[in-house]
């Protein structure tokens, strides 16, 4: 029986599947990037439009108004009078501390104790000349603290002033007449206020 002759093998190469065109991919990526940019911009605009309004007790100029366009009236207290007032108080405190009442180790428990002991006149004003508020008194100095850097009494002046770091104006401490833990009196101004312990200011207070 005769075997069938083998079929000839075609020499035509197999046709490969069509490849996507590179240009189409670039267009799709570009369109996707534009869409993402639009969505991101819309979200940021919505967040800015719905943000919580600032507290009515403004402690910083509005961000959309340049601070240079404002005239900031800086209160200028009578520093000489404030320091003299604190020096009278410091003299009485030192006399209490170094005398028999304090025994060289104790400060009065409260400032009016100086009046009761006769070291200050009964009508001596225990309010600060700068603030008009009661003088802050805190004789308990932390252990290991430098007495020359611990504020035992202070009278602070609050007002609008420009921050050196941000350039914006804030309502905060400008100067303070103080009695330090070594019994000395000093006027502290500006950035030096941050170099002393015991100064606890309520930034943003309106006066």
C-alpha positions as YAML, in Angstrom:
chain: A
units: angstrom
residues:
- id: 1
  name: UNK
  ca: [0.00, 0.00, 0.00]
- id: 2
  name: UNK
  ca: [1.39, 3.36, -0.99]
- id: 3
  name: UNK
  ca: [1.96, 5.98, 1.83]
- id: 4
  name: UNK
  ca: [0.66, 9.50, 1.12]
- id: 5
  name: UNK
  ca: [3.26, 11.97, 0.21]
- id: 6
  name: UNK
  ca: [4.14, 14.49, 3.02]
- id: 7
  name: UNK
  ca: [2.63, 17.96, 2.64]
- id: 8
  name: UNK
  ca: [5.14, 20.66, 1.86]
- id: 9
  name: UNK
  ca: [5.90, 23.04, 4.78]
- id: 10
  name: UNK
  ca: [5.18, 26.70, 4.05]
- id: 11
  name: UNK
  ca: [8.15, 29.00, 4.25]
- id: 12
  name: UNK
  ca: [5.94, 32.05, 4.98]
- id: 13
  name: UNK
  ca: [6.78, 33.36, 8.51]
- id: 14
  name: UNK
  ca: [4.04, 33.41, 11.13]
- id: 15
  name: UNK
  ca: [2.37, 36.81, 11.51]
- id: 16
  name: UNK
  ca: [2.89, 38.24, 15.04]
- id: 17
  name: UNK
  ca: [0.11, 40.00, 16.94]
- id: 18
  name: UNK
  ca: [-0.05, 43.77, 16.39]
- id: 19
  name: UNK
  ca: [1.80, 45.78, 19.09]
- id: 20
  name: UNK
  ca: [0.22, 48.89, 20.66]
- id: 21
  name: UNK
  ca: [1.58, 52.12, 19.37]
- id: 22
  name: UNK
  ca: [3.86, 53.96, 21.84]
- id: 23
  name: UNK
  ca: [2.37, 57.34, 20.99]
- id: 24
  name: UNK
  ca: [-1.06, 56.31, 22.28]
- id: 25
  name: UNK
  ca: [0.38, 55.42, 25.71]
- id: 26
  name: UNK
  ca: [2.02, 58.83, 26.05]
- id: 27
  name: UNK
  ca: [-1.22, 60.61, 25.24]
- id: 28
  name: UNK
  ca: [-3.11, 58.56, 27.84]
- id: 29
  name: UNK
  ca: [-0.49, 59.28, 30.51]
- id: 30
  name: UNK
  ca: [-0.62, 63.01, 29.71]
- id: 31
  name: UNK
  ca: [-4.41, 63.09, 29.96]
- id: 32
  name: UNK
  ca: [-4.32, 61.14, 33.23]
- id: 33
  name: UNK
  ca: [-1.78, 63.61, 34.67]
- id: 34
  name: UNK
  ca: [-3.96, 66.59, 33.69]
- id: 35
  name: UNK
  ca: [-7.00, 64.96, 35.29]
- id: 36
  name: UNK
  ca: [-5.12, 64.31, 38.56]
- id: 37
  name: UNK
  ca: [-3.87, 67.91, 38.63]
- id: 38
  name: UNK
  ca: [-7.41, 69.25, 38.19]
- id: 39
  name: UNK
  ca: [-8.76, 67.00, 40.96]
- id: 40
  name: UNK
  ca: [-5.94, 67.97, 43.37]
- id: 41
  name: UNK
  ca: [-6.45, 71.67, 42.67]
- id: 42
  name: UNK
  ca: [-10.19, 71.36, 43.28]
- id: 43
  name: UNK
  ca: [-9.67, 69.59, 46.61]
- id: 44
  name: UNK
  ca: [-7.16, 72.18, 47.82]
- id: 45
  name: UNK
  ca: [-9.51, 75.02, 46.84]
- id: 46
  name: UNK
  ca: [-12.37, 73.35, 48.71]
- id: 47
  name: UNK
  ca: [-10.24, 72.88, 51.84]
- id: 48
  name: UNK
  ca: [-9.18, 76.55, 51.78]
- id: 49
  name: UNK
  ca: [-12.76, 77.75, 51.24]
- id: 50
  name: UNK
  ca: [-14.19, 75.68, 54.11]
- id: 51
  name: UNK
  ca: [-11.45, 76.17, 56.71]
- id: 52
  name: UNK
  ca: [-12.53, 77.28, 60.20]
- id: 53
  name: UNK
  ca: [-12.41, 81.08, 60.57]
- id: 54
  name: UNK
  ca: [-9.78, 82.44, 62.99]
- id: 55
  name: UNK
  ca: [-10.54, 83.16, 66.61]
- id: 56
  name: UNK
  ca: [-12.04, 86.64, 67.07]
- id: 57
  name: UNK
  ca: [-9.30, 87.42, 69.60]
- id: 58
  name: UNK
  ca: [-6.75, 87.98, 66.85]
- id: 59
  name: UNK
  ca: [-3.15, 87.38, 67.85]
- id: 60
  name: UNK
  ca: [-1.70, 87.68, 64.34]
- id: 61
  name: UNK
  ca: [-2.43, 89.92, 61.38]
- id: 62
  name: UNK
  ca: [-4.58, 88.30, 58.64]
- id: 63
  name: UNK
  ca: [-2.43, 86.41, 56.15]
- id: 64
  name: UNK
  ca: [-3.94, 88.18, 53.12]
- id: 65
  name: UNK
  ca: [-2.98, 91.66, 54.35]
- id: 66
  name: UNK
  ca: [0.75, 92.48, 54.34]
- id: 67
  name: UNK
  ca: [1.87, 93.50, 57.85]
- id: 68
  name: UNK
  ca: [3.78, 96.45, 56.39]
- id: 69
  name: UNK
  ca: [0.43, 98.06, 55.54]
- id: 70
  name: UNK
  ca: [-0.49, 98.26, 59.21]
- id: 71
  name: UNK
  ca: [0.41, 100.92, 61.70]
- id: 72
  name: UNK
  ca: [1.01, 99.04, 64.91]
- id: 73
  name: UNK
  ca: [0.74, 101.35, 67.93]
- id: 74
  name: UNK
  ca: [3.35, 100.01, 70.31]
- id: 75
  name: UNK
  ca: [2.52, 100.83, 73.93]
- id: 76
  name: UNK
  ca: [5.49, 102.41, 75.58]
- id: 77
  name: UNK
  ca: [5.20, 102.19, 79.32]
- id: 78
  name: UNK
  ca: [7.14, 104.27, 81.80]
- id: 79
  name: UNK
  ca: [9.98, 101.81, 82.27]
- id: 80
  name: UNK
  ca: [11.86, 103.98, 84.76]
- id: 81
  name: UNK
  ca: [8.79, 104.21, 86.99]
- id: 82
  name: UNK
  ca: [8.13, 100.47, 86.66]
- id: 83
  name: UNK
  ca: [11.71, 99.59, 87.63]
- id: 84
  name: UNK
  ca: [11.68, 102.05, 90.56]
- id: 85
  name: UNK
  ca: [8.41, 100.54, 91.80]
- id: 86
  name: UNK
  ca: [9.88, 97.02, 91.65]
- id: 87
  name: UNK
  ca: [13.07, 98.19, 93.34]
- id: 88
  name: UNK
  ca: [11.12, 99.46, 96.34]
- id: 89
  name: UNK
  ca: [9.42, 96.09, 96.52]
- id: 90
  name: UNK
  ca: [12.75, 94.26, 96.15]
- id: 91
  name: UNK
  ca: [14.34, 96.27, 98.97]
- id: 92
  name: UNK
  ca: [11.55, 95.20, 101.31]
- id: 93
  name: UNK
  ca: [11.82, 91.58, 100.17]
- id: 94
  name: UNK
  ca: [15.58, 91.51, 100.69]
- id: 95
  name: UNK
  ca: [15.18, 93.04, 104.14]
- id: 96
  name: UNK
  ca: [12.64, 90.34, 105.00]
- id: 97
  name: UNK
  ca: [14.84, 87.57, 103.59]
- id: 98
  name: UNK
  ca: [18.09, 88.67, 105.22]
- id: 99
  name: UNK
  ca: [16.56, 89.71, 108.56]
- id: 100
  name: UNK
  ca: [15.09, 87.77, 111.44]
- id: 101
  name: UNK
  ca: [11.82, 87.09, 109.62]
- id: 102
  name: UNK
  ca: [13.43, 85.18, 106.78]
- id: 103
  name: UNK
  ca: [16.57, 83.99, 108.52]
- id: 104
  name: UNK
  ca: [18.54, 84.30, 105.28]
- id: 105
  name: UNK
  ca: [16.65, 81.42, 103.67]
- id: 106
  name: UNK
  ca: [12.96, 82.33, 103.37]
- id: 107
  name: UNK
  ca: [11.06, 84.83, 101.26]
- id: 108
  name: UNK
  ca: [7.64, 86.08, 102.36]
- id: 109
  name: UNK
  ca: [4.74, 83.75, 101.62]
- id: 110
  name: UNK
  ca: [2.85, 86.61, 99.93]
- id: 111
  name: UNK
  ca: [3.72, 90.19, 99.06]
- id: 112
  name: UNK
  ca: [1.18, 91.68, 101.46]
- id: 113
  name: UNK
  ca: [3.14, 90.03, 104.27]
- id: 114
  name: UNK
  ca: [5.69, 92.80, 103.73]
- id: 115
  name: UNK
  ca: [3.02, 95.36, 104.54]
- id: 116
  name: UNK
  ca: [1.91, 93.47, 107.63]
- id: 117
  name: UNK
  ca: [5.54, 93.32, 108.78]
- id: 118
  name: UNK
  ca: [5.92, 97.07, 108.33]
- id: 119
  name: UNK
  ca: [8.54, 96.73, 105.60]
- id: 120
  name: UNK
  ca: [6.26, 98.38, 103.05]
- id: 121
  name: UNK
  ca: [3.74, 101.21, 103.54]
- id: 122
  name: UNK
  ca: [0.18, 99.99, 103.98]
- id: 123
  name: UNK
  ca: [-0.86, 101.89, 100.86]
- id: 124
  name: UNK
  ca: [1.95, 100.53, 98.68]
- id: 125
  name: UNK
  ca: [0.44, 99.48, 95.34]
- id: 126
  name: UNK
  ca: [1.06, 95.77, 94.68]
- id: 127
  name: UNK
  ca: [-0.06, 96.20, 91.08]
- id: 128
  name: UNK
  ca: [2.49, 96.61, 88.31]
- id: 129
  name: UNK
  ca: [3.12, 100.02, 86.77]
- id: 130
  name: UNK
  ca: [3.24, 98.50, 83.26]
- id: 131
  name: UNK
  ca: [0.23, 96.18, 83.32]
- id: 132
  name: UNK
  ca: [-1.97, 97.63, 86.03]
- id: 133
  name: UNK
  ca: [-2.43, 94.01, 87.17]
- id: 134
  name: UNK
  ca: [-1.30, 92.42, 90.47]
- id: 135
  name: UNK
  ca: [2.43, 91.73, 90.43]
- id: 136
  name: UNK
  ca: [3.07, 88.02, 89.83]
- id: 137
  name: UNK
  ca: [4.95, 86.50, 92.76]
- id: 138
  name: UNK
  ca: [6.52, 83.02, 92.72]
- id: 139
  name: UNK
  ca: [9.26, 82.54, 95.31]
- id: 140
  name: UNK
  ca: [9.58, 78.76, 94.81]
- id: 141
  name: UNK
  ca: [12.58, 78.51, 92.48]
- id: 142
  name: UNK
  ca: [13.21, 75.05, 90.94]
- id: 143
  name: UNK
  ca: [16.13, 73.14, 92.42]
- id: 144
  name: UNK
  ca: [19.35, 73.69, 90.52]
- id: 145
  name: UNK
  ca: [18.10, 76.80, 88.72]
- id: 146
  name: UNK
  ca: [20.38, 79.84, 88.42]
- id: 147
  name: UNK
  ca: [18.98, 82.57, 90.75]
- id: 148
  name: UNK
  ca: [20.15, 85.21, 88.27]
- id: 149
  name: UNK
  ca: [17.89, 83.62, 85.62]
- id: 150
  name: UNK
  ca: [14.79, 82.89, 87.70]
- id: 151
  name: UNK
  ca: [12.10, 85.57, 87.82]
- id: 152
  name: UNK
  ca: [10.53, 85.77, 91.28]
- id: 153
  name: UNK
  ca: [8.27, 88.79, 90.61]
- id: 154
  name: UNK
  ca: [7.25, 90.35, 87.32]
- id: 155
  name: UNK
  ca: [5.11, 93.08, 85.82]
- id: 156
  name: UNK
  ca: [4.69, 92.64, 82.06]
- id: 157
  name: UNK
  ca: [3.80, 95.00, 79.23]
- id: 158
  name: UNK
  ca: [1.62, 93.42, 76.51]
- id: 159
  name: UNK
  ca: [1.18, 94.89, 73.03]
- id: 160
  name: UNK
  ca: [1.45, 94.41, 69.27]
- id: 161
  name: UNK
  ca: [4.96, 93.86, 67.96]
- id: 162
  name: UNK
  ca: [6.61, 92.21, 64.99]
- id: 163
  name: UNK
  ca: [8.13, 88.73, 65.30]
- id: 164
  name: UNK
  ca: [11.73, 88.55, 64.13]
- id: 165
  name: UNK
  ca: [11.32, 84.96, 62.90]
- id: 166
  name: UNK
  ca: [8.13, 85.27, 60.82]
- id: 167
  name: UNK
  ca: [7.87, 88.99, 60.13]
- id: 168
  name: UNK
  ca: [4.26, 88.99, 61.34]
- id: 169
  name: UNK
  ca: [2.87, 91.02, 64.21]
- id: 170
  name: UNK
  ca: [1.58, 89.30, 67.33]
- id: 171
  name: UNK
  ca: [-0.08, 90.53, 70.49]
- id: 172
  name: UNK
  ca: [2.28, 89.45, 73.23]
- id: 173
  name: UNK
  ca: [4.90, 90.46, 75.80]
- id: 174
  name: UNK
  ca: [7.12, 93.43, 74.97]
- id: 175
  name: UNK
  ca: [8.93, 94.15, 78.22]
- id: 176
  name: UNK
  ca: [8.87, 93.14, 81.87]
- id: 177
  name: UNK
  ca: [10.11, 94.74, 85.07]
- id: 178
  name: UNK
  ca: [11.27, 91.83, 87.24]
- id: 179
  name: UNK
  ca: [12.78, 90.87, 90.57]
- id: 180
  name: UNK
  ca: [15.15, 87.93, 90.19]
- id: 181
  name: UNK
  ca: [15.73, 85.19, 92.76]
- id: 182
  name: UNK
  ca: [19.01, 86.81, 93.81]
- id: 183
  name: UNK
  ca: [17.05, 89.90, 94.89]
- id: 184
  name: UNK
  ca: [18.13, 92.11, 91.99]
- id: 185
  name: UNK
  ca: [15.80, 94.20, 89.79]
- id: 186
  name: UNK
  ca: [15.95, 94.24, 86.02]
- id: 187
  name: UNK
  ca: [14.04, 95.43, 82.94]
- id: 188
  name: UNK
  ca: [13.88, 92.68, 80.30]
- id: 189
  name: UNK
  ca: [12.85, 93.49, 76.73]
- id: 190
  name: UNK
  ca: [12.26, 91.73, 73.40]
- id: 191
  name: UNK
  ca: [13.91, 88.40, 72.73]
- id: 192
  name: UNK
  ca: [15.67, 88.46, 76.13]
- id: 193
  name: UNK
  ca: [12.32, 87.57, 77.70]
- id: 194
  name: UNK
  ca: [12.86, 84.00, 76.51]
- id: 195
  name: UNK
  ca: [16.15, 83.69, 78.39]
- id: 196
  name: UNK
  ca: [14.64, 83.75, 81.89]
- id: 197
  name: UNK
  ca: [12.71, 81.09, 83.74]
- id: 198
  name: UNK
  ca: [9.41, 81.75, 85.48]
- id: 199
  name: UNK
  ca: [7.96, 84.17, 82.93]
- id: 200
  name: UNK
  ca: [4.53, 82.79, 82.04]
- id: 201
  name: UNK
  ca: [2.82, 85.15, 79.63]
- id: 202
  name: UNK
  ca: [-0.66, 84.77, 78.20]
- id: 203
  name: UNK
  ca: [0.07, 85.65, 74.58]
- id: 204
  name: UNK
  ca: [-2.90, 87.24, 72.86]
- id: 205
  name: UNK
  ca: [-4.26, 89.06, 75.91]
- id: 206
  name: UNK
  ca: [-6.11, 92.22, 74.93]
- id: 207
  name: UNK
  ca: [-5.47, 95.35, 76.89]
...
